[in-house]
Amino acid sequence: MNLFRKRKPSSPAAAYDAEKLTPVLMCSICTGEQTAGFQDKATGKFLGVVRIASEKDLADFRRQYGITGEIKKIY
């Protein structure tokens, strides 16, 4: 049983609306675990997409959603 499966949206452009969502990394202060996802600009609610275990995971997340530039970290 795999608890941490990577979700792959059918269409990255449809799943990520830059007008409504901001790409962020949710970071745990205690363990250092990171989850990449999106934060709703209107409500501030976080939607986790993938757990980041290595730089490759972060690069895959960026490529999958077409994200360039700095990704904000939230704790």
DSSP file (Angstrom, degrees, kcal/mol; ACC not computed):
  #  RESIDUE AA STRUCTURE BP1 BP2  ACC     N-H-->O    O-->H-N    N-H-->O    O-->H-N    TCO  KAPPA ALPHA  PHI   PSI    X-CA   Y-CA   Z-CA
    1    1 A M              0   0    0      0, 0.0     2,-0.7     0, 0.0     0, 0.0   0.000 360.0 360.0 360.0 125.7    0.0    0.0    0.0
    2    2 A N        -     0   0    0      1,-0.2     3,-0.3     0, 0.0     0, 0.0  -0.876 360.0-177.4-103.5 111.8    1.5    3.3   -1.1
    3    3 A L  S    S+     0   0    0     -2,-0.7     2,-0.7     1,-0.2    -1,-0.2   0.803  76.4  51.2 -78.4 -29.6    0.4    6.2    1.1
    4    4 A F  S    S+     0   0    0      2,-0.0     2,-0.3    46,-0.0    -1,-0.2  -0.715  70.8 165.4-114.5  81.0    2.2    8.9   -0.8
    5    5 A R        -     0   0    0     -2,-0.7     2,-0.4    -3,-0.3    46,-0.1  -0.733  38.4-118.2 -93.1 144.3    1.2    8.6   -4.4
    6    6 A K        -     0   0    0     -2,-0.3     2,-0.4    44,-0.1    44,-0.1  -0.688  25.8-138.3 -81.1 128.9    1.9   11.5   -6.8
    7    7 A R        -     0   0    0     42,-0.9    -1,-0.0    -2,-0.4    42,-0.0  -0.711  14.2-163.3 -86.9 138.2   -1.2   12.9   -8.3
    8    8 A K        -     0   0    0     -2,-0.4    -2,-0.0     3,-0.0     2,-0.0  -0.957  13.2-140.7-123.0 112.3   -1.1   13.7  -12.0
    9    9 A P        -     0   0    0      0, 0.0     6,-0.0     0, 0.0     5,-0.0  -0.326  17.8-123.3 -68.9 154.4   -3.9   16.0  -13.3
   10   10 A S  S    S+     0   0    0      1,-0.3     0, 0.0     2,-0.1     0, 0.0   0.863 102.4  15.9 -66.3 -34.6   -5.3   15.2  -16.7
   11   11 A S    >>  -     0   0    0      1,-0.1     4,-1.9     2,-0.0     3,-0.7  -0.885  65.7-159.0-141.8 108.1   -4.4   18.7  -17.9
   12   12 A P  H 3> S+     0   0    0      0, 0.0     4,-1.5     0, 0.0    -1,-0.1   0.856  95.3  55.1 -55.5 -37.0   -1.9   20.9  -15.9
   13   13 A A  H 34 S+     0   0    0      1,-0.2    52,-0.0     2,-0.2    -2,-0.0   0.877 110.6  45.4 -65.0 -36.4   -3.3   24.1  -17.5
   14   14 A A  H <4 S+     0   0    0     -3,-0.7    -1,-0.2     1,-0.2     3,-0.1   0.809 113.0  50.6 -75.7 -29.4   -6.8   23.3  -16.3
   15   15 A A  H  < S+     0   0    0     -4,-1.9     2,-0.6     1,-0.2    -2,-0.2   0.733 109.0  52.9 -82.0 -22.3   -5.7   22.3  -12.8
   16   16 A Y     <  -     0   0    0     -4,-1.5     2,-0.7    -5,-0.2    -1,-0.2  -0.932  60.2-177.8-122.8 109.5   -3.6   25.4  -12.1
   17   17 A D    >>  -     0   0    0     -2,-0.6     4,-2.8     1,-0.1     3,-1.3  -0.909  12.1-161.3-106.5 106.8   -5.2   28.8  -12.5
   18   18 A A  T 34 S+     0   0    0     -2,-0.7    -1,-0.1     1,-0.3    -2,-0.0   0.717  88.9  61.4 -62.4 -21.8   -2.6   31.5  -11.8
   19   19 A E  T 34 S+     0   0    0      1,-0.1    -1,-0.3    -3,-0.1     3,-0.1   0.823 119.7  23.6 -72.5 -30.8   -5.3   34.1  -11.3
   20   20 A K  T <4 S+     0   0    0     -3,-1.3    21,-2.8     1,-0.1    22,-0.4   0.686 120.1  53.4-107.8 -24.4   -6.8   32.1   -8.4
   21   21 A L  E  <  -A   40   0A   0     -4,-2.8    19,-0.2    19,-0.2    -1,-0.1  -0.882  56.5-156.7-123.1 147.4   -3.9   30.0   -7.0
   22   22 A T  E     -A   39   0A   0     17,-2.1    17,-2.7    -2,-0.3     2,-0.3  -0.983  27.0-122.5-117.8 128.1   -0.4   30.6   -5.9
   23   23 A P  E     +A   38   0A   0      0, 0.0    49,-0.8     0, 0.0     2,-0.3  -0.539  44.1 166.4 -70.2 133.1    2.2   27.8   -5.9
   24   24 A V  E     -Ab  37  72A   0     13,-2.4    13,-2.3    -2,-0.3     2,-0.5  -0.946  37.1-129.5-142.6 161.4    3.6   27.2   -2.4
   25   25 A L  E     -Ab  36  73A   0     47,-2.5    49,-2.9    -2,-0.3     2,-0.7  -0.979  19.4-148.7-112.0 120.1    5.7   24.7   -0.4
   26   26 A M  E     -Ab  35  74A   0      9,-3.2     9,-2.2    -2,-0.5     2,-0.4  -0.817  22.9-167.2 -87.6 117.8    4.1   23.7    2.9
   27   27 A C  E     -A   34   0A   0     47,-3.0     2,-0.5    -2,-0.7     7,-0.2  -0.900  17.8-134.2-114.7 135.5    7.1   23.1    5.2
   28   28 A S     >  -     0   0    0      5,-2.5     4,-1.2    -2,-0.4    47,-0.1  -0.737   6.4-154.8 -85.1 129.0    7.0   21.3    8.6
   29   29 A I  T  4 S+     0   0    0     -2,-0.5    -1,-0.2    46,-0.3    46,-0.0   0.875  92.4  43.9 -68.8 -37.1    9.1   23.2   11.2
   30   30 A C  T  4 S+     0   0    0      1,-0.1    -1,-0.1    -3,-0.1    -2,-0.0   0.941 129.3  18.2 -76.0 -49.9    9.6   20.0   13.3
   31   31 A T  T  4 S-     0   0    0      2,-0.1    -2,-0.1     0, 0.0    -1,-0.1   0.666  90.1-127.0-102.3 -18.5   10.4   17.4   10.6
   32   32 A G     <  +     0   0    0     -4,-1.2    -3,-0.1     1,-0.3     2,-0.1   0.478  53.9 154.1  82.9   1.9   11.4   19.4    7.6
   33   33 A E        -     0   0    0     -6,-0.1    -5,-2.5     1,-0.0     2,-0.4  -0.376  28.0-155.1 -64.5 141.4    8.9   17.6    5.4
   34   34 A Q  E     -AC  27  52A   0     18,-0.7    18,-2.9    -7,-0.2     2,-0.4  -0.954  13.3-169.5-124.3 140.9    7.8   19.6    2.4
   35   35 A T  E     -AC  26  51A   0     -9,-2.2    -9,-3.2    -2,-0.4     2,-0.3  -0.996  15.0-145.3-127.4 125.7    4.6   19.3    0.4
   36   36 A A  E     +AC  25  50A   0     14,-2.9    13,-2.9    -2,-0.4    14,-2.0  -0.693  43.7 113.8 -89.0 142.1    4.2   21.2   -2.9
   37   37 A G  E     -AC  24  48A   0    -13,-2.3   -13,-2.4    -2,-0.3     2,-0.4  -0.889  56.9 -73.0-173.9-155.5    0.8   22.6   -3.7
   38   38 A F  E     -AC  23  47A   0      9,-2.2     9,-3.1    -2,-0.3     2,-0.5  -0.960  23.4-146.9-131.7 145.8   -1.3   25.6   -4.2
   39   39 A Q  E     -AC  22  46A   0    -17,-2.7   -17,-2.1    -2,-0.4     2,-0.3  -0.953  25.8-122.6-113.0 127.6   -2.8   28.3   -1.9
   40   40 A D  E  >  -A   21   0A   0      5,-2.7     4,-2.3    -2,-0.5   -19,-0.2  -0.524  14.6-147.9 -68.4 126.8   -6.1   29.9   -2.8
   41   41 A K  T  4 S+     0   0    0    -21,-2.8    -1,-0.2    -2,-0.3   -20,-0.1   0.825  94.1  46.3 -67.3 -31.7   -5.6   33.6   -3.1
   42   42 A A  T  4 S+     0   0    0    -22,-0.4    -1,-0.2     1,-0.1   -21,-0.1   0.909 129.3  18.2 -78.5 -43.8   -9.1   34.4   -1.9
   43   43 A T  T  4 S-     0   0    0      2,-0.1    -2,-0.2     0, 0.0    -1,-0.1   0.686  89.5-129.5-104.4 -21.9   -9.4   32.0    1.1
   44   44 A G     <  +     0   0    0     -4,-2.3     2,-0.1     1,-0.3    -3,-0.1   0.483  54.3 152.0  82.6   2.5   -5.8   31.2    1.9
   45   45 A K        -     0   0    0     -6,-0.1    -5,-2.7    -5,-0.1     2,-0.4  -0.447  40.0-133.8 -70.7 138.4   -6.7   27.5    1.9
   46   46 A F  E     -C   39   0A   0     -7,-0.2     2,-0.6    -2,-0.1    -7,-0.2  -0.788  14.4-165.1 -97.3 134.0   -3.8   25.1    1.0
   47   47 A L  E     -C   38   0A   0     -9,-3.1    -9,-2.2    -2,-0.4     2,-0.2  -0.941  16.1-146.7-117.5 106.0   -4.3   22.3   -1.5
   48   48 A G  E     +C   37   0A   0     -2,-0.6   -11,-0.3   -11,-0.2     3,-0.1  -0.490  23.5 170.8 -74.1 139.6   -1.4   19.8   -1.3
   49   49 A V  E     +     0   0A   0    -13,-2.9   -42,-0.9     1,-0.4     2,-0.3   0.757  60.2   1.3-114.4 -48.6   -0.4   18.1   -4.6
   50   50 A V  E     -C   36   0A   0    -14,-2.0   -14,-2.9   -44,-0.1    -1,-0.4  -1.000  63.4-118.8-149.7 142.7    2.8   16.1   -4.0
   51   51 A R  E     -C   35   0A   0     -2,-0.3     2,-0.7   -16,-0.2   -16,-0.3  -0.659  29.6-137.6 -79.5 135.3    5.2   15.4   -1.2
   52   52 A I  E     +C   34   0A   0    -18,-2.9   -18,-0.7    -2,-0.3     3,-0.1  -0.853  37.8 156.0-100.7 110.8    8.7   16.7   -1.9
   53   53 A A        +     0   0    0     -2,-0.7     2,-0.3     1,-0.2    -1,-0.2   0.594  68.3   8.4-105.9 -17.1   11.4   14.2   -1.0
   54   54 A S  S  > S-     0   0    0      1,-0.1     4,-1.4     0, 0.0     3,-0.2  -0.941  80.7 -96.5-153.5 172.0   14.2   15.4   -3.3
   55   55 A E  H  > S+     0   0    0     -2,-0.3     4,-2.5     1,-0.2     5,-0.2   0.814 120.8  61.8 -63.7 -30.4   15.1   18.2   -5.7
   56   56 A K  H  > S+     0   0    0      2,-0.2     4,-2.6     1,-0.2    -1,-0.2   0.903 101.0  52.0 -62.9 -41.3   13.9   16.0   -8.6
   57   57 A D  H  > S+     0   0    0     -3,-0.2     4,-2.1     2,-0.2    -1,-0.2   0.906 111.1  47.2 -61.3 -41.7   10.4   16.0   -7.1
   58   58 A L  H  X S+     0   0    0     -4,-1.4     4,-2.4     2,-0.2    -2,-0.2   0.903 111.9  50.1 -66.8 -41.1   10.4   19.8   -6.9
   59   59 A A  H  X S+     0   0    0     -4,-2.5     4,-2.5     2,-0.2    -2,-0.2   0.893 110.4  50.4 -63.9 -39.7   11.7   20.0  -10.5
   60   60 A D  H  X S+     0   0    0     -4,-2.6     4,-2.7     2,-0.2    -2,-0.2   0.902 110.0  50.4 -63.8 -41.8    8.9   17.6  -11.7
   61   61 A F  H  X S+     0   0    0     -4,-2.1     4,-1.7     2,-0.2     6,-0.2   0.926 111.9  47.7 -61.3 -46.3    6.3   19.7   -9.9
   62   62 A R  H  X>S+     0   0    0     -4,-2.4     5,-2.2     1,-0.2     4,-1.0   0.926 115.3  44.7 -60.8 -45.8    7.6   22.8  -11.6
   63   63 A R  H  <5S+     0   0    0     -4,-2.5     3,-0.3     3,-0.2    -2,-0.2   0.903 110.3  54.6 -66.7 -41.9    7.7   21.2  -15.0
   64   64 A Q  H  <5S+     0   0    0     -4,-2.7    -1,-0.2     1,-0.2    -2,-0.2   0.855 121.1  29.5 -61.8 -37.4    4.2   19.6  -14.6
   65   65 A Y  H  <5S-     0   0    0     -4,-1.7    -1,-0.2    -5,-0.2    -2,-0.2   0.401 107.7-116.9-105.8   1.2    2.5   22.9  -13.8
   66   66 A G  T  <5 +     0   0    0     -4,-1.0     2,-0.5    -3,-0.3    -3,-0.2   0.868  53.1 167.3  68.7  36.8    4.8   25.2  -15.8
   67   67 A I      < +     0   0    0     -5,-2.2     2,-0.3    -6,-0.2    -1,-0.2  -0.731   9.1 176.8 -90.5 127.9    6.0   27.1  -12.7
   68   68 A T        +     0   0    0     -2,-0.5     2,-0.1     2,-0.1    -5,-0.0  -0.877  43.0  24.3-123.3 160.0    9.0   29.4  -13.0
   69   69 A G  S    S-     0   0    0     -2,-0.3     2,-0.2     2,-0.1    -2,-0.0  -0.344 102.8 -16.6  85.3-168.3   10.6   31.7  -10.5
   70   70 A E        -     0   0    0     -2,-0.1     2,-0.5     1,-0.0    -2,-0.1  -0.459  53.9-145.5 -76.3 140.3   10.5   31.5   -6.7
   71   71 A I        -     0   0    0     -2,-0.2   -47,-0.2    -4,-0.1     2,-0.1  -0.947  23.3-125.0-107.2 123.4    8.0   29.3   -4.8
   72   72 A K  E     -b   24   0A   0    -49,-0.8   -47,-2.5    -2,-0.5     2,-0.4  -0.361  19.0-138.7 -67.2 141.4    6.9   30.8   -1.5
   73   73 A K  E     -b   25   0A   0    -49,-0.2     2,-0.3    -2,-0.1   -47,-0.2  -0.865  17.9-171.5-102.6 136.5    7.3   28.6    1.6
   74   74 A I  E      b   26   0A   0    -49,-2.9   -47,-3.0    -2,-0.4   -50,-0.0  -0.939 360.0 360.0-123.6 151.8    4.6   28.5    4.3
   75   75 A Y              0   0    0     -2,-0.3   -46,-0.3   -49,-0.2   -49,-0.1   0.366 360.0 360.0-120.1 360.0    4.8   26.9    7.7
